[in-house]
């Protein structure tokens, strides 16, 4: 009887550990990556805007570096998010939401980098016009797509936590 109860306890602990590991290395990791994408996008957007506003060569160099660093970090985080969205535990809806984020980011990034180029080549009026006509709507779409994905994954995570608690 003791061996039977011990075996059941070990199996239950193993199942609980697998659920925990799946949550931490699955949903929580993807939500963190989506957050990294959002923060990188915001930092890139702020630095691009600052490039349009600053005038000294030193400030231009600082903001250009910030744009490039934020762009690389955003691209890397988005790539990793797309890759991890292909895991077995990700639903079709989760994959669709990540693909939408990726699609909007791929449309937004060249616009942001073109604004940076315009600002660096002293075409502030063109940069501002592009910010207003193209950049802001794409940025809003990207933020909406990212928020939709985060909300979806949090809901899935909450359901998994509730199911684990019930088990």
C-alpha positions in Angstrom: 0.0 0.0 0.0 2.9 2.4 0.9 4.6 1.6 -2.5 1.3 2.2 -4.3 0.8 5.6 -2.6 4.5 6.5 -3.2 4.2 5.6 -6.9 1.1 7.7 -7.2 2.8 10.7 -5.4 5.8 10.5 -7.7 3.6 10.4 -10.8 1.6 13.4 -9.5 4.7 15.4 -8.8 6.1 14.5 -12.2 2.9 15.7 -13.9 2.9 18.9 -11.9 6.5 19.6 -12.7 5.8 19.1 -16.4 2.9 21.5 -16.3 5.1 24.0 -14.5 7.9 23.6 -16.9 5.6 23.9 -19.9 4.2 27.1 -18.4 7.5 28.7 -17.6 9.2 27.7 -20.8 6.2 28.1 -23.0 3.5 30.7 -22.3 5.5 32.8 -19.9 8.5 32.9 -22.1 6.4 33.9 -25.2 4.7 36.6 -23.2 8.1 37.9 -22.1 9.3 37.9 -25.7 6.2 39.8 -26.8 7.0 42.3 -24.1 10.6 42.6 -25.4 9.2 43.2 -28.9 6.9 45.9 -27.6 9.6 47.7 -25.6 12.1 47.5 -28.5 9.5 49.0 -30.8 8.8 51.8 -28.4 12.5 52.5 -27.8 13.1 52.5 -31.6 10.1 54.8 -32.2 11.2 57.2 -29.4 14.8 57.4 -30.8 13.5 57.9 -34.3 11.3 60.7 -33.1 14.3 62.2 -31.2 16.4 62.1 -34.3 13.8 64.4 -36.0 14.0 66.8 -33.0 17.7 67.0 -32.1 20.1 69.2 -33.9 23.6 68.7 -32.5 25.9 66.1 -34.1 26.5 64.4 -30.7 22.8 64.0 -30.1 22.2 62.7 -33.6 24.9 60.1 -33.0 23.4 59.0 -29.7 19.9 58.7 -31.0 21.1 56.9 -34.2 22.8 54.3 -32.0 19.7 53.9 -29.9 17.6 53.3 -33.0 20.0 50.7 -34.3 20.3 48.9 -30.9 16.5 48.9 -30.4 15.9 47.7 -34.0 18.3 44.8 -33.5 16.8 43.8 -30.2 13.3 44.0 -31.7 14.2 42.0 -34.7 15.9 39.3 -32.5 13.0 39.1 -30.1 10.4 38.9 -32.9 12.4 36.2 -34.6 12.6 34.2 -31.4 8.9 34.7 -30.8 8.0 33.4 -34.2 10.3 30.4 -33.7 8.8 29.5 -30.3 5.3 29.9 -31.6 5.9 26.8 -33.7 6.1 24.7 -30.6 3.6 21.9 -30.2 1.8 23.5 -27.3 0.9 26.7 -29.3 -2.6 26.7 -30.7 -3.5 27.8 -34.2 -4.9 31.1 -32.8 -1.7 31.7 -31.0 0.3 31.1 -34.1 -2.0 33.4 -36.1 -1.6 36.2 -33.6 2.2 35.9 -33.6 2.2 35.9 -37.4 0.1 39.1 -37.4 2.5 40.8 -35.1 5.4 39.7 -37.3 3.6 40.9 -40.4 2.9 44.4 -39.0 6.5 44.6 -37.6 7.9 43.8 -41.0 5.7 46.6 -42.5 6.6 49.0 -39.7 10.4 48.5 -39.4 11.3 49.9 -42.9 9.1 52.9 -42.3 10.8 53.6 -39.0 14.2 53.2 -40.6 13.3 55.5 -43.5 12.3 58.2 -41.0 15.7 57.7 -39.4 17.4 58.1 -42.7 15.4 61.2 -43.5 16.3 62.7 -40.1 20.0 61.9 -40.5 20.0 63.5 -44.0 18.4 66.7 -42.7 15.0 66.1 -44.3 13.0 66.7 -41.1 9.8 67.9 -42.9 9.7 64.6 -44.9 10.4 62.6 -41.8 7.6 64.3 -39.9 5.2 63.8 -42.8 6.1 60.1 -42.9 5.7 59.8 -39.2 2.2 61.2 -39.3 1.0 59.4 -42.5 2.6 56.0 -42.2 4.5 55.4 -39.0 1.9 56.3 -36.4 -0.9 54.1 -37.9 1.5 51.1 -38.3 2.8 51.6 -34.7 -0.8 51.6 -33.4 -1.5 48.4 -35.4 1.6 46.8 -34.0 0.8 47.7 -30.5 -2.8 46.3 -31.0 -1.5 43.1 -32.5 1.0 42.7 -29.6 -1.6 43.4 -27.0 -4.0 40.9 -28.6 -1.3 38.2 -28.5 -0.4 38.9 -24.8 -4.0 38.9 -23.8 -4.6 35.6 -25.6 -1.6 33.9 -24.0 -2.5 35.2 -20.6 -6.0 33.8 -21.0 -4.5 30.4 -22.0 -2.1 30.6 -19.1 -4.9 31.3 -16.7 -6.8 28.3 -18.0 -3.8 26.0 -17.6 -3.2 27.2 -14.1 -6.8 26.6 -13.2 -6.7 23.1 -14.8 -3.5 22.3 -12.9 -5.1 23.5 -9.6 -8.1 21.3 -10.3 -5.9 18.3 -11.0 
